[in-house]
Amino acid sequence: MWADNAYLRGWIVANQGGNIAGWKIEPNTLSNLSMKLVANTNTSYIGVGTDTYANPGIWIGTSSAGSRLSVGGAS
């Protein structure tokens, strides 16, 4: 779709995923090169520089262990 000076309302559904301005869009995930937002039933998190708890970077979210926060660099 292409528009110039358009006003649009409604929903955009991307069941197959896609990309907008460098952000990858998947059904439960929004990510770019170093950041990831995951919204799943069992594990939801925001990761900066990591997508795993207790790895270098920032990770905040929930898992089977409960709510967790990890901030750290390489050991």
mmCIF file of the N, C-alpha and C atoms, coordinates in Angstrom:
data_MODEL
# 
_entry.id   MODEL 
# 
loop_
_atom_site.group_PDB 
_atom_site.id 
_atom_site.type_symbol 
_atom_site.label_atom_id 
_atom_site.label_alt_id 
_atom_site.label_comp_id 
_atom_site.label_asym_id 
_atom_site.label_entity_id 
_atom_site.label_seq_id 
_atom_site.pdbx_PDB_ins_code 
_atom_site.Cartn_x 
_atom_site.Cartn_y 
_atom_site.Cartn_z 
_atom_site.occupancy 
_atom_site.B_iso_or_equiv 
_atom_site.pdbx_formal_charge 
_atom_site.auth_seq_id 
_atom_site.auth_comp_id 
_atom_site.auth_asym_id 
_atom_site.auth_atom_id 
_atom_site.pdbx_PDB_model_num 
ATOM 1   N N  . MET A 1 1  ? 0.853  -1.165  0.000  1.00 0.00 ? 1  MET A N  1 
ATOM 2   C CA . MET A 1 1  ? 0.000  0.000   0.000  1.00 0.00 ? 1  MET A CA 1 
ATOM 3   C C  . MET A 1 1  ? 0.900  1.229   0.000  1.00 0.00 ? 1  MET A C  1 
ATOM 4   N N  . TRP A 1 2  ? 0.504  2.238   -0.721 1.00 0.00 ? 2  TRP A N  1 
ATOM 5   C CA . TRP A 1 2  ? 1.221  3.497   -0.771 1.00 0.00 ? 2  TRP A CA 1 
ATOM 6   C C  . TRP A 1 2  ? 0.204  4.620   -0.646 1.00 0.00 ? 2  TRP A C  1 
ATOM 7   N N  . ALA A 1 3  ? 0.540  5.645   0.143  1.00 0.00 ? 3  ALA A N  1 
ATOM 8   C CA . ALA A 1 3  ? -0.378 6.780   0.306  1.00 0.00 ? 3  ALA A CA 1 
ATOM 9   C C  . ALA A 1 3  ? 0.425  8.042   0.552  1.00 0.00 ? 3  ALA A C  1 
ATOM 10  N N  . ASP A 1 4  ? -0.136 9.171   0.184  1.00 0.00 ? 4  ASP A N  1 
ATOM 11  C CA . ASP A 1 4  ? 0.490  10.462  0.412  1.00 0.00 ? 4  ASP A CA 1 
ATOM 12  C C  . ASP A 1 4  ? -0.518 11.319  1.163  1.00 0.00 ? 4  ASP A C  1 
ATOM 13  N N  . ASN A 1 5  ? -0.112 11.859  2.328  1.00 0.00 ? 5  ASN A N  1 
ATOM 14  C CA . ASN A 1 5  ? -0.999 12.671  3.161  1.00 0.00 ? 5  ASN A CA 1 
ATOM 15  C C  . ASN A 1 5  ? -2.289 11.928  3.495  1.00 0.00 ? 5  ASN A C  1 
ATOM 16  N N  . ALA A 1 6  ? -2.149 10.689  3.956  1.00 0.00 ? 6  ALA A N  1 
ATOM 17  C CA . ALA A 1 6  ? -3.319 9.853   4.248  1.00 0.00 ? 6  ALA A CA 1 
ATOM 18  C C  . ALA A 1 6  ? -3.555 9.774   5.749  1.00 0.00 ? 6  ALA A C  1 
ATOM 19  N N  . TYR A 1 7  ? -4.794 9.632   6.124  1.00 0.00 ? 7  TYR A N  1 
ATOM 20  C CA . TYR A 1 7  ? -5.189 9.359   7.502  1.00 0.00 ? 7  TYR A CA 1 
ATOM 21  C C  . TYR A 1 7  ? -5.815 7.972   7.497  1.00 0.00 ? 7  TYR A C  1 
ATOM 22  N N  . LEU A 1 8  ? -5.200 7.046   8.247  1.00 0.00 ? 8  LEU A N  1 
ATOM 23  C CA . LEU A 1 8  ? -5.679 5.668   8.262  1.00 0.00 ? 8  LEU A CA 1 
ATOM 24  C C  . LEU A 1 8  ? -6.041 5.275   9.686  1.00 0.00 ? 8  LEU A C  1 
ATOM 25  N N  . ARG A 1 9  ? -7.090 4.498   9.814  1.00 0.00 ? 9  ARG A N  1 
ATOM 26  C CA . ARG A 1 9  ? -7.495 3.961   11.114 1.00 0.00 ? 9  ARG A CA 1 
ATOM 27  C C  . ARG A 1 9  ? -7.706 2.475   10.971 1.00 0.00 ? 9  ARG A C  1 
ATOM 28  N N  . GLY A 1 10 ? -7.544 1.775   12.083 1.00 0.00 ? 10 GLY A N  1 
ATOM 29  C CA . GLY A 1 10 ? -7.811 0.347   12.064 1.00 0.00 ? 10 GLY A CA 1 
ATOM 30  C C  . GLY A 1 10 ? -6.631 -0.453  12.552 1.00 0.00 ? 10 GLY A C  1 
ATOM 31  N N  . TRP A 1 11 ? -6.522 -1.658  12.062 1.00 0.00 ? 11 TRP A N  1 
ATOM 32  C CA . TRP A 1 11 ? -5.511 -2.603  12.506 1.00 0.00 ? 11 TRP A CA 1 
ATOM 33  C C  . TRP A 1 11 ? -4.632 -3.022  11.347 1.00 0.00 ? 11 TRP A C  1 
ATOM 34  N N  . ILE A 1 12 ? -3.393 -3.301  11.666 1.00 0.00 ? 12 ILE A N  1 
ATOM 35  C CA . ILE A 1 12 ? -2.497 -3.957  10.720 1.00 0.00 ? 12 ILE A CA 1 
ATOM 36  C C  . ILE A 1 12 ? -2.163 -5.308  11.328 1.00 0.00 ? 12 ILE A C  1 
ATOM 37  N N  . VAL A 1 13 ? -2.468 -6.360  10.634 1.00 0.00 ? 13 VAL A N  1 
ATOM 38  C CA . VAL A 1 13 ? -2.207 -7.705  11.126 1.00 0.00 ? 13 VAL A CA 1 
ATOM 39  C C  . VAL A 1 13 ? -1.090 -8.308  10.285 1.00 0.00 ? 13 VAL A C  1 
ATOM 40  N N  . ALA A 1 14 ? -0.016 -8.718  10.956 1.00 0.00 ? 14 ALA A N  1 
ATOM 41  C CA . ALA A 1 14 ? 1.128  -9.304  10.259 1.00 0.00 ? 14 ALA A CA 1 
ATOM 42  C C  . ALA A 1 14 ? 1.348  -10.724 10.773 1.00 0.00 ? 14 ALA A C  1 
ATOM 43  N N  . ASN A 1 15 ? 0.485  -11.638 10.382 1.00 0.00 ? 15 ASN A N  1 
ATOM 44  C CA . ASN A 1 15 ? 0.599  -13.021 10.843 1.00 0.00 ? 15 ASN A CA 1 
ATOM 45  C C  . ASN A 1 15 ? 1.891  -13.687 10.388 1.00 0.00 ? 15 ASN A C  1 
ATOM 46  N N  . GLN A 1 16 ? 2.416  -13.290 9.265  1.00 0.00 ? 16 GLN A N  1 
ATOM 47  C CA . GLN A 1 16 ? 3.641  -13.878 8.739  1.00 0.00 ? 16 GLN A CA 1 
ATOM 48  C C  . GLN A 1 16 ? 4.879  -13.085 9.139  1.00 0.00 ? 16 GLN A C  1 
ATOM 49  N N  . GLY A 1 17 ? 4.714  -11.989 9.860  1.00 0.00 ? 17 GLY A N  1 
ATOM 50  C CA . GLY A 1 17 ? 5.849  -11.163 10.253 1.00 0.00 ? 17 GLY A CA 1 
ATOM 51  C C  . GLY A 1 17 ? 6.166  -10.128 9.189  1.00 0.00 ? 17 GLY A C  1 
ATOM 52  N N  . GLY A 1 18 ? 7.242  -9.399  9.407  1.00 0.00 ? 18 GLY A N  1 
ATOM 53  C CA . GLY A 1 18 ? 7.651  -8.361  8.471  1.00 0.00 ? 18 GLY A CA 1 
ATOM 54  C C  . GLY A 1 18 ? 8.672  -7.452  9.124  1.00 0.00 ? 18 GLY A C  1 
ATOM 55  N N  . ASN A 1 19 ? 8.993  -6.352  8.473  1.00 0.00 ? 19 ASN A N  1 
ATOM 56  C CA . ASN A 1 19 ? 9.961  -5.391  8.989  1.00 0.00 ? 19 ASN A CA 1 
ATOM 57  C C  . ASN A 1 19 ? 9.440  -3.982  8.808  1.00 0.00 ? 19 ASN A C  1 
ATOM 58  N N  . ILE A 1 20 ? 9.649  -3.151  9.822  1.00 0.00 ? 20 ILE A N  1 
ATOM 59  C CA . ILE A 1 20 ? 9.327  -1.730  9.753  1.00 0.00 ? 20 ILE A CA 1 
ATOM 60  C C  . ILE A 1 20 ? 10.491 -0.980  10.375 1.00 0.00 ? 20 ILE A C  1 
ATOM 61  N N  . ALA A 1 21 ? 11.149 -0.134  9.589  1.00 0.00 ? 21 ALA A N  1 
ATOM 62  C CA . ALA A 1 21 ? 12.246 0.728   10.056 1.00 0.00 ? 21 ALA A CA 1 
ATOM 63  C C  . ALA A 1 21 ? 13.309 -0.049  10.828 1.00 0.00 ? 21 ALA A C  1 
ATOM 64  N N  . GLY A 1 22 ? 13.670 -1.219  10.348 1.00 0.00 ? 22 GLY A N  1 
ATOM 65  C CA . GLY A 1 22 ? 14.712 -2.010  10.985 1.00 0.00 ? 22 GLY A CA 1 
ATOM 66  C C  . GLY A 1 22 ? 14.240 -2.896  12.114 1.00 0.00 ? 22 GLY A C  1 
ATOM 67  N N  . TRP A 1 23 ? 12.970 -2.844  12.449 1.00 0.00 ? 23 TRP A N  1 
ATOM 68  C CA . TRP A 1 23 ? 12.396 -3.695  13.494 1.00 0.00 ? 23 TRP A CA 1 
ATOM 69  C C  . TRP A 1 23 ? 11.727 -4.898  12.847 1.00 0.00 ? 23 TRP A C  1 
ATOM 70  N N  . LYS A 1 24 ? 12.090 -6.094  13.297 1.00 0.00 ? 24 LYS A N  1 
ATOM 71  C CA . LYS A 1 24 ? 11.489 -7.326  12.806 1.00 0.00 ? 24 LYS A CA 1 
ATOM 72  C C  . LYS A 1 24 ? 10.233 -7.601  13.619 1.00 0.00 ? 24 LYS A C  1 
ATOM 73  N N  . ILE A 1 25 ? 9.132  -7.866  12.938 1.00 0.00 ? 25 ILE A N  1 
ATOM 74  C CA . ILE A 1 25 ? 7.851  -8.108  13.592 1.00 0.00 ? 25 ILE A CA 1 
ATOM 75  C C  . ILE A 1 25 ? 7.461  -9.561  13.386 1.00 0.00 ? 25 ILE A C  1 
ATOM 76  N N  . GLU A 1 26 ? 7.269  -10.270 14.479 1.00 0.00 ? 26 GLU A N  1 
ATOM 77  C CA . GLU A 1 26 ? 6.804  -11.648 14.448 1.00 0.00 ? 26 GLU A CA 1 
ATOM 78  C C  . GLU A 1 26 ? 5.575  -11.736 15.353 1.00 0.00 ? 26 GLU A C  1 
ATOM 79  N N  . PRO A 1 27 ? 4.822  -12.830 15.314 1.00 0.00 ? 27 PRO A N  1 
ATOM 80  C CA . PRO A 1 27 ? 3.579  -12.887 16.090 1.00 0.00 ? 27 PRO A CA 1 
ATOM 81  C C  . PRO A 1 27 ? 3.708  -12.509 17.573 1.00 0.00 ? 27 PRO A C  1 
ATOM 82  N N  . ASN A 1 28 ? 4.781  -12.904 18.265 1.00 0.00 ? 28 ASN A N  1 
ATOM 83  C CA . ASN A 1 28 ? 4.936  -12.587 19.691 1.00 0.00 ? 28 ASN A CA 1 
ATOM 84  C C  . ASN A 1 28 ? 6.213  -11.811 19.993 1.00 0.00 ? 28 ASN A C  1 
ATOM 85  N N  . THR A 1 29 ? 6.905  -11.331 18.954 1.00 0.00 ? 29 THR A N  1 
ATOM 86  C CA . THR A 1 29 ? 8.220  -10.721 19.151 1.00 0.00 ? 29 THR A CA 1 
ATOM 87  C C  . THR A 1 29 ? 8.393  -9.480  18.283 1.00 0.00 ? 29 THR A C  1 
ATOM 88  N N  . LEU A 1 30 ? 9.015  -8.474  18.876 1.00 0.00 ? 30 LEU A N  1 
ATOM 89  C CA . LEU A 1 30 ? 9.426  -7.268  18.166 1.00 0.00 ? 30 LEU A CA 1 
ATOM 90  C C  . LEU A 1 30 ? 10.916 -7.117  18.460 1.00 0.00 ? 30 LEU A C  1 
ATOM 91  N N  . SER A 1 31 ? 11.765 -7.072  17.416 1.00 0.00 ? 31 SER A N  1 
ATOM 92  C CA . SER A 1 31 ? 13.204 -7.035  17.674 1.00 0.00 ? 31 SER A CA 1 
ATOM 93  C C  . SER A 1 31 ? 13.946 -6.233  16.612 1.00 0.00 ? 31 SER A C  1 
ATOM 94  N N  . ASN A 1 32 ? 15.138 -5.755  17.008 1.00 0.00 ? 32 ASN A N  1 
ATOM 95  C CA . ASN A 1 32 ? 16.069 -5.152  16.067 1.00 0.00 ? 32 ASN A CA 1 
ATOM 96  C C  . ASN A 1 32 ? 17.433 -5.772  16.338 1.00 0.00 ? 32 ASN A C  1 
ATOM 97  N N  . LEU A 1 33 ? 18.518 -5.133  15.952 1.00 0.00 ? 33 LEU A N  1 
ATOM 98  C CA . LEU A 1 33 ? 19.832 -5.749  16.096 1.00 0.00 ? 33 LEU A CA 1 
ATOM 99  C C  . LEU A 1 33 ? 20.214 -6.083  17.535 1.00 0.00 ? 33 LEU A C  1 
ATOM 100 N N  . SER A 1 34 ? 19.867 -5.214  18.493 1.00 0.00 ? 34 SER A N  1 
ATOM 101 C CA . SER A 1 34 ? 20.331 -5.442  19.862 1.00 0.00 ? 34 SER A CA 1 
ATOM 102 C C  . SER A 1 34 ? 19.222 -5.433  20.905 1.00 0.00 ? 34 SER A C  1 
ATOM 103 N N  . MET A 1 35 ? 17.976 -5.327  20.506 1.00 0.00 ? 35 MET A N  1 
ATOM 104 C CA . MET A 1 35 ? 16.869 -5.269  21.448 1.00 0.00 ? 35 MET A CA 1 
ATOM 105 C C  . MET A 1 35 ? 15.782 -6.234  21.049 1.00 0.00 ? 35 MET A C  1 
ATOM 106 N N  . LYS A 1 36 ? 15.126 -6.832  22.055 1.00 0.00 ? 36 LYS A N  1 
ATOM 107 C CA . LYS A 1 36 ? 14.057 -7.772  21.767 1.00 0.00 ? 36 LYS A CA 1 
ATOM 108 C C  . LYS A 1 36 ? 12.955 -7.627  22.816 1.00 0.00 ? 36 LYS A C  1 
ATOM 109 N N  . LEU A 1 37 ? 11.718 -7.572  22.348 1.00 0.00 ? 37 LEU A N  1 
ATOM 110 C CA . LEU A 1 37 ? 10.544 -7.567  23.216 1.00 0.00 ? 37 LEU A CA 1 
ATOM 111 C C  . LEU A 1 37 ? 9.754  -8.822  22.869 1.00 0.00 ? 37 LEU A C  1 
ATOM 112 N N  . VAL A 1 38 ? 9.612  -9.712  23.848 1.00 0.00 ? 38 VAL A N  1 
ATOM 113 C CA . VAL A 1 38 ? 8.921  -10.981 23.631 1.00 0.00 ? 38 VAL A CA 1 
ATOM 114 C C  . VAL A 1 38 ? 7.711  -11.038 24.553 1.00 0.00 ? 38 VAL A C  1 
ATOM 115 N N  . ALA A 1 39 ? 6.553  -11.341 23.998 1.00 0.00 ? 39 ALA A N  1 
ATOM 116 C CA . ALA A 1 39 ? 5.312  -11.439 24.776 1.00 0.00 ? 39 ALA A CA 1 
ATOM 117 C C  . ALA A 1 39 ? 4.706  -12.818 24.556 1.00 0.00 ? 39 ALA A C  1 
ATOM 118 N N  . ASN A 1 40 ? 5.142  -13.776 25.350 1.00 0.00 ? 40 ASN A N  1 
ATOM 119 C CA . ASN A 1 40 ? 4.630  -15.148 25.296 1.00 0.00 ? 40 ASN A CA 1 
ATOM 120 C C  . ASN A 1 40 ? 3.869  -15.461 26.568 1.00 0.00 ? 40 ASN A C  1 
ATOM 121 N N  . THR A 1 41 ? 3.141  -16.534 26.562 1.00 0.00 ? 41 THR A N  1 
ATOM 122 C CA . THR A 1 41 ? 2.381  -16.942 27.745 1.00 0.00 ? 41 THR A CA 1 
ATOM 123 C C  . THR A 1 41 ? 3.296  -17.298 28.904 1.00 0.00 ? 41 THR A C  1 
ATOM 124 N N  . ASN A 1 42 ? 4.338  -18.093 28.661 1.00 0.00 ? 42 ASN A N  1 
ATOM 125 C CA . ASN A 1 42 ? 5.198  -18.578 29.745 1.00 0.00 ? 42 ASN A CA 1 
ATOM 126 C C  . ASN A 1 42 ? 6.417  -17.706 30.010 1.00 0.00 ? 42 ASN A C  1 
ATOM 127 N N  . THR A 1 43 ? 6.955  -17.070 28.990 1.00 0.00 ? 43 THR A N  1 
ATOM 128 C CA . THR A 1 43 ? 8.148  -16.243 29.143 1.00 0.00 ? 43 THR A CA 1 
ATOM 129 C C  . THR A 1 43 ? 7.976  -14.959 28.351 1.00 0.00 ? 43 THR A C  1 
ATOM 130 N N  . SER A 1 44 ? 7.884  -13.842 29.048 1.00 0.00 ? 44 SER A N  1 
ATOM 131 C CA . SER A 1 44 ? 7.808  -12.529 28.413 1.00 0.00 ? 44 SER A CA 1 
ATOM 132 C C  . SER A 1 44 ? 8.962  -11.696 28.945 1.00 0.00 ? 44 SER A C  1 
ATOM 133 N N  . TYR A 1 45 ? 9.657  -10.990 28.036 1.00 0.00 ? 45 TYR A N  1 
ATOM 134 C CA . TYR A 1 45 ? 10.810 -10.223 28.502 1.00 0.00 ? 45 TYR A CA 1 
ATOM 135 C C  . TYR A 1 45 ? 11.179 -9.117  27.530 1.00 0.00 ? 45 TYR A C  1 
ATOM 136 N N  . ILE A 1 46 ? 12.008 -8.213  28.055 1.00 0.00 ? 46 ILE A N  1 
ATOM 137 C CA . ILE A 1 46 ? 12.696 -7.206  27.252 1.00 0.00 ? 46 ILE A CA 1 
ATOM 138 C C  . ILE A 1 46 ? 14.183 -7.509  27.414 1.00 0.00 ? 46 ILE A C  1 
ATOM 139 N N  . GLY A 1 47 ? 14.862 -7.660  26.314 1.00 0.00 ? 47 GLY A N  1 
ATOM 140 C CA . GLY A 1 47 ? 16.293 -7.931  26.347 1.00 0.00 ? 47 GLY A CA 1 
ATOM 141 C C  . GLY A 1 47 ? 17.048 -6.876  25.556 1.00 0.00 ? 47 GLY A C  1 
ATOM 142 N N  . VAL A 1 48 ? 18.110 -6.342  26.141 1.00 0.00 ? 48 VAL A N  1 
ATOM 143 C CA . VAL A 1 48 ? 18.982 -5.380  25.457 1.00 0.00 ? 48 VAL A CA 1 
ATOM 144 C C  . VAL A 1 48 ? 20.371 -6.006  25.437 1.00 0.00 ? 48 VAL A C  1 
ATOM 145 N N  . GLY A 1 49 ? 20.820 -6.391  24.264 1.00 0.00 ? 49 GLY A N  1 
ATOM 146 C CA . GLY A 1 49 ? 22.114 -7.034  24.136 1.00 0.00 ? 49 GLY A CA 1 
ATOM 147 C C  . GLY A 1 49 ? 22.109 -8.511  24.482 1.00 0.00 ? 49 GLY A C  1 
ATOM 148 N N  . THR A 1 50 ? 20.973 -9.044  24.868 1.00 0.00 ? 50 THR A N  1 
ATOM 149 C CA . THR A 1 50 ? 20.862 -10.462 25.201 1.00 0.00 ? 50 THR A CA 1 
ATOM 150 C C  . THR A 1 50 ? 19.418 -10.909 25.079 1.00 0.00 ? 50 THR A C  1 
ATOM 151 N N  . ASP A 1 51 ? 19.226 -12.192 24.852 1.00 0.00 ? 51 ASP A N  1 
ATOM 152 C CA . ASP A 1 51 ? 17.868 -12.735 24.918 1.00 0.00 ? 51 ASP A CA 1 
ATOM 153 C C  . ASP A 1 51 ? 17.800 -13.882 25.923 1.00 0.00 ? 51 ASP A C  1 
ATOM 154 N N  . THR A 1 52 ? 18.807 -13.911 26.823 1.00 0.00 ? 52 THR A N  1 
ATOM 155 C CA . THR A 1 52 ? 18.878 -14.949 27.839 1.00 0.00 ? 52 THR A CA 1 
ATOM 156 C C  . THR A 1 52 ? 19.175 -14.327 29.200 1.00 0.00 ? 52 THR A C  1 
ATOM 157 N N  . TYR A 1 53 ? 18.446 -14.739 30.230 1.00 0.00 ? 53 TYR A N  1 
ATOM 158 C CA . TYR A 1 53 ? 18.671 -14.270 31.595 1.00 0.00 ? 53 TYR A CA 1 
ATOM 159 C C  . TYR A 1 53 ? 20.095 -14.604 32.029 1.00 0.00 ? 53 TYR A C  1 
ATOM 160 N N  . ALA A 1 54 ? 20.734 -13.688 32.731 1.00 0.00 ? 54 ALA A N  1 
ATOM 161 C CA . ALA A 1 54 ? 22.065 -13.830 33.341 1.00 0.00 ? 54 ALA A CA 1 
ATOM 162 C C  . ALA A 1 54 ? 23.210 -13.817 32.332 1.00 0.00 ? 54 ALA A C  1 
ATOM 163 N N  . ASN A 1 55 ? 22.959 -13.405 31.101 1.00 0.00 ? 55 ASN A N  1 
ATOM 164 C CA . ASN A 1 55 ? 24.032 -13.205 30.123 1.00 0.00 ? 55 ASN A CA 1 
ATOM 165 C C  . ASN A 1 55 ? 24.377 -11.723 30.083 1.00 0.00 ? 55 ASN A C  1 
ATOM 166 N N  . PRO A 1 56 ? 25.526 -11.352 29.509 1.00 0.00 ? 56 PRO A N  1 
ATOM 167 C CA . PRO A 1 56 ? 25.867 -9.934  29.409 1.00 0.00 ? 56 PRO A CA 1 
ATOM 168 C C  . PRO A 1 56 ? 24.773 -9.141  28.692 1.00 0.00 ? 56 PRO A C  1 
ATOM 169 N N  . GLY A 1 57 ? 24.375 -8.021  29.269 1.00 0.00 ? 57 GLY A N  1 
ATOM 170 C CA . GLY A 1 57 ? 23.304 -7.183  28.733 1.00 0.00 ? 57 GLY A CA 1 
ATOM 171 C C  . GLY A 1 57 ? 22.257 -6.924  29.806 1.00 0.00 ? 57 GLY A C  1 
ATOM 172 N N  . ILE A 1 58 ? 21.091 -6.502  29.380 1.00 0.00 ? 58 ILE A N  1 
ATOM 173 C CA . ILE A 1 58 ? 19.982 -6.232  30.301 1.00 0.00 ? 58 ILE A CA 1 
ATOM 174 C C  . ILE A 1 58 ? 18.831 -7.150  29.920 1.00 0.00 ? 58 ILE A C  1 
ATOM 175 N N  . TRP A 1 59 ? 18.291 -7.836  30.896 1.00 0.00 ? 59 TRP A N  1 
ATOM 176 C CA . TRP A 1 59 ? 17.163 -8.737  30.679 1.00 0.00 ? 59 TRP A CA 1 
ATOM 177 C C  . TRP A 1 59 ? 16.177 -8.515  31.825 1.00 0.00 ? 59 TRP A C  1 
ATOM 178 N N  . ILE A 1 60 ? 14.934 -8.229  31.501 1.00 0.00 ? 60 ILE A N  1 
ATOM 179 C CA . ILE A 1 60 ? 13.895 -8.074  32.517 1.00 0.00 ? 60 ILE A CA 1 
ATOM 180 C C  . ILE A 1 60 ? 12.652 -8.783  32.008 1.00 0.00 ? 60 ILE A C  1 
ATOM 181 N N  . GLY A 1 61 ? 12.089 -9.649  32.853 1.00 0.00 ? 61 GLY A N  1 
ATOM 182 C CA . GLY A 1 61 ? 10.911 -10.368 32.403 1.00 0.00 ? 61 GLY A CA 1 
ATOM 183 C C  . GLY A 1 61 ? 10.457 -11.433 33.375 1.00 0.00 ? 61 GLY A C  1 
ATOM 184 N N  . THR A 1 62 ? 9.653  -12.340 32.846 1.00 0.00 ? 62 THR A N  1 
ATOM 185 C CA . THR A 1 62 ? 9.118  -13.436 33.635 1.00 0.00 ? 62 THR A CA 1 
ATOM 186 C C  . THR A 1 62 ? 9.490  -14.752 32.968 1.00 0.00 ? 62 THR A C  1 
ATOM 187 N N  . SER A 1 63 ? 9.651  -15.768 33.800 1.00 0.00 ? 63 SER A N  1 
ATOM 188 C CA . SER A 1 63 ? 9.930  -17.113 33.311 1.00 0.00 ? 63 SER A CA 1 
ATOM 189 C C  . SER A 1 63 ? 9.324  -18.100 34.298 1.00 0.00 ? 63 SER A C  1 
ATOM 190 N N  . SER A 1 64 ? 9.615  -19.377 34.137 1.00 0.00 ? 64 SER A N  1 
ATOM 191 C CA . SER A 1 64 ? 9.103  -20.378 35.072 1.00 0.00 ? 64 SER A CA 1 
ATOM 192 C C  . SER A 1 64 ? 9.623  -20.127 36.486 1.00 0.00 ? 64 SER A C  1 
ATOM 193 N N  . ALA A 1 65 ? 10.731 -19.383 36.617 1.00 0.00 ? 65 ALA A N  1 
ATOM 194 C CA . ALA A 1 65 ? 11.298 -19.047 37.928 1.00 0.00 ? 65 ALA A CA 1 
ATOM 195 C C  . ALA A 1 65 ? 10.681 -17.794 38.527 1.00 0.00 ? 65 ALA A C  1 
ATOM 196 N N  . GLY A 1 66 ? 9.757  -17.136 37.826 1.00 0.00 ? 66 GLY A N  1 
ATOM 197 C CA . GLY A 1 66 ? 9.124  -15.925 38.328 1.00 0.00 ? 66 GLY A CA 1 
ATOM 198 C C  . GLY A 1 66 ? 9.671  -14.686 37.641 1.00 0.00 ? 66 GLY A C  1 
ATOM 199 N N  . SER A 1 67 ? 9.421  -13.517 38.238 1.00 0.00 ? 67 SER A N  1 
ATOM 200 C CA . SER A 1 67 ? 9.907  -12.259 37.687 1.00 0.00 ? 67 SER A CA 1 
ATOM 201 C C  . SER A 1 67 ? 11.388 -12.113 37.972 1.00 0.00 ? 67 SER A C  1 
ATOM 202 N N  . ARG A 1 68 ? 12.149 -11.669 36.946 1.00 0.00 ? 68 ARG A N  1 
ATOM 203 C CA . ARG A 1 68 ? 13.596 -11.606 37.114 1.00 0.00 ? 68 ARG A CA 1 
ATOM 204 C C  . ARG A 1 68 ? 14.166 -10.375 36.423 1.00 0.00 ? 68 ARG A C  1 
ATOM 205 N N  . LEU A 1 69 ? 15.322 -9.926  36.907 1.00 0.00 ? 69 LEU A N  1 
ATOM 206 C CA . LEU A 1 69 ? 16.070 -8.814  36.324 1.00 0.00 ? 69 LEU A CA 1 
ATOM 207 C C  . LEU A 1 69 ? 17.541 -9.198  36.326 1.00 0.00 ? 69 LEU A C  1 
ATOM 208 N N  . SER A 1 70 ? 18.186 -8.996  35.190 1.00 0.00 ? 70 SER A N  1 
ATOM 209 C CA . SER A 1 70 ? 19.624 -9.274  35.083 1.00 0.00 ? 70 SER A CA 1 
ATOM 210 C C  . SER A 1 70 ? 20.272 -8.112  34.353 1.00 0.00 ? 70 SER A C  1 
ATOM 211 N N  . VAL A 1 71 ? 21.279 -7.510  34.983 1.00 0.00 ? 71 VAL A N  1 
ATOM 212 C CA . VAL A 1 71 ? 22.041 -6.419  34.376 1.00 0.00 ? 71 VAL A CA 1 
ATOM 213 C C  . VAL A 1 71 ? 23.504 -6.748  34.584 1.00 0.00 ? 71 VAL A C  1 
ATOM 214 N N  . GLY A 1 72 ? 24.257 -6.875  33.511 1.00 0.00 ? 72 GLY A N  1 
ATOM 215 C CA . GLY A 1 72 ? 25.653 -7.205  33.699 1.00 0.00 ? 72 GLY A CA 1 
ATOM 216 C C  . GLY A 1 72 ? 26.441 -7.225  32.414 1.00 0.00 ? 72 GLY A C  1 
ATOM 217 N N  . GLY A 1 73 ? 27.732 -7.291  32.590 1.00 0.00 ? 73 GLY A N  1 
ATOM 218 C CA . GLY A 1 73 ? 28.647 -7.357  31.455 1.00 0.00 ? 73 GLY A CA 1 
ATOM 219 C C  . GLY A 1 73 ? 29.330 -8.703  31.423 1.00 0.00 ? 73 GLY A C  1 
ATOM 220 N N  . ALA A 1 74 ? 30.250 -8.832  30.508 1.00 0.00 ? 74 ALA A N  1 
ATOM 221 C CA . ALA A 1 74 ? 31.005 -10.084 30.384 1.00 0.00 ? 74 ALA A CA 1 
ATOM 222 C C  . ALA A 1 74 ? 31.830 -10.310 31.647 1.00 0.00 ? 74 ALA A C  1 
ATOM 223 N N  . SER A 1 75 ? 31.892 -11.562 32.108 1.00 0.00 ? 75 SER A N  1 
ATOM 224 C CA . SER A 1 75 ? 32.660 -11.855 33.313 1.00 0.00 ? 75 SER A CA 1 
ATOM 225 C C  . SER A 1 75 ? 34.097 -12.127 32.991 1.00 0.00 ? 75 SER A C  1 
# 
